[in-house]
Amino acid sequence: MNAGLARVRAALRRSVKWLVLACGAALIVYKMEFSPAPALECAVTAGPISAEVLGTGTLEARTKTTISPRIQERLAAVLVDQGDMVTGGQLLARLDDGELRQQVGVAEASLIAARATVDRVRVDEARAKAVEKMMRSDYDRIVNLLATKVSSQAEYDKASEQLSVAEADLRRAQAAIIEAQSQAVMAERNVAHQRERLAFTRLVSPYDGLIVRRDRDPGGIVVPGGSLLQLVSTNQLWISAWVDETAMAGLASGQTARVIFRSEPERAYPGEVVRLGREADRETREFIVDVQVRQLPKQWTVGQRAEVFIETARKPAALVVPLPFLQWRGATPGVFVNERGKAVWRAVTLGVRGQQMIEILRGVSAGDRVLAPREAKQELKHGQRVRVQ
């Protein structure tokens, strides 16, 4: 009898053990399949939405110039410093001009001498013309007398020889004039050349702008092409932003943009797309988009970094939901709609995608309550009961 009672007790213990396991499994299944899942809820609303393309770049000037000398000479003075505003034609720096002034003086003296030589040979030409005229008159007279046998052959030969000498002297005088005039022209051009070289000692601003960098101080020898100053025009400053090539189809000149400088991350400055690059980087697959900044921060520097948000599309009234509420089933977009406490999945057609919201063209109506998991690792299921938080 005791043995039978022990067997009954052992069977009861096994039954209780399996009952506990079955209850635990049932509880887990209930929590997974039937207990309400915590979820976030949001109403589908009608409102404005805009699509933006993000680019990162630096503030650059459309026109920038390196102020450098055209001749090798000692730098005598630098009259501006970085941060100075300058006007077109303003003197920025001077080179030592002592030697070049002397060369200009020598060239001008040579020009005076060349012009005096021209005047002298013109006088020689006038004298040669007068002698040639007199010799020709004598020659003609002797020829007439020779015909009447009054003059001799010897007188005729002498008159002919004197006329030939006079004509040769005239031609030489005329050739001397051409040579002297050529020398005068060369002297004039040499003066112009030396004056231009002298002008190279004065470095002036080619346009109104801002000195952003000063590279040299007076006293040293500068060479052609060596940078003295960096000048930029403030008429047009823009952000040269790198944008992914996948956004290329939606971009065009004239689109509005927001510019956020990293020095002022809390403020957006208005901008406009003015130029699209035509070459993409082979490594990053990005291309340059130039966005003009309509207003600059109080403190700015060329080369500072900024983000630009280019508006590619805008709708004043659209059905929108926050991006976290968009759910995907494979390649099909959709949302979970709260229908009497259950998450019902609906396929939707998407429209304009903004930074935080996305437009729904078809699949939901204004006022529908859409759901999203409370935790990122959670997933909602079609028909699952939800507990809205």
Sequence and secondary structure as in RCSB ss.txt:
>XXXX:A:sequence
MNAGLARVRAALRRSVKWLVLACGAALIVYKMEFSPAPALECAVTAGPISAEVLGTGTLEARTKTTISPRIQERL
AAVLVDQGDMVTGGQLLARLDDGELRQQVGVAEASLIAARATVDRVRVDEARAKAVEKMMRSDYDRIVNLLATKV
SSQAEYDKASEQLSVAEADLRRAQAAIIEAQSQAVMAERNVAHQRERLAFTRLVSPYDGLIVRRDRDPGGIVVPG
GSLLQLVSTNQLWISAWVDETAMAGLASGQTARVIFRSEPERAYPGEVVRLGREADRETREFIVDVQVRQLPKQW
TVGQRAEVFIETARKPAALVVPLPFLQWRGATPGVFVNERGKAVWRAVTLGVRGQQMIEILRGVSAGDRVLAPRE
AKQELKHGQRVRVQ
>XXXX:A:secstr
 HHHHHHHHHHHHHHHHHHHHHHHHHHHHIIIIIS EEEEEEE EEEEEEEEEEEEEEEEESSEEEE  SS EEE
EEE   TT EE TT EEEEE  HHHHHHHHHHHHHHHHHHHHHHHHHHHHHHHHHHHHHHHHHHHHHHHHHHTTS
S HHHHHHHHHHHHHHHHHHHHHHHHHHHHHHHHHHHHHHHHHHHHHHHTTEEE SSSEEEEEE   TTSEE TT
  SEEEE SS EEEEEEEEGGGGGG  TT EEEEEETTSTT  EEEEEEEEEEEE TTT EEEEEEEESS  SS 
 TT EEEEEEEEEEEEEEEEEEGGG EEETTEEEEEEEETTEEEEEE EEEEE SSEEEEEES  TT EEEEESS
TT    TTEEEEE 
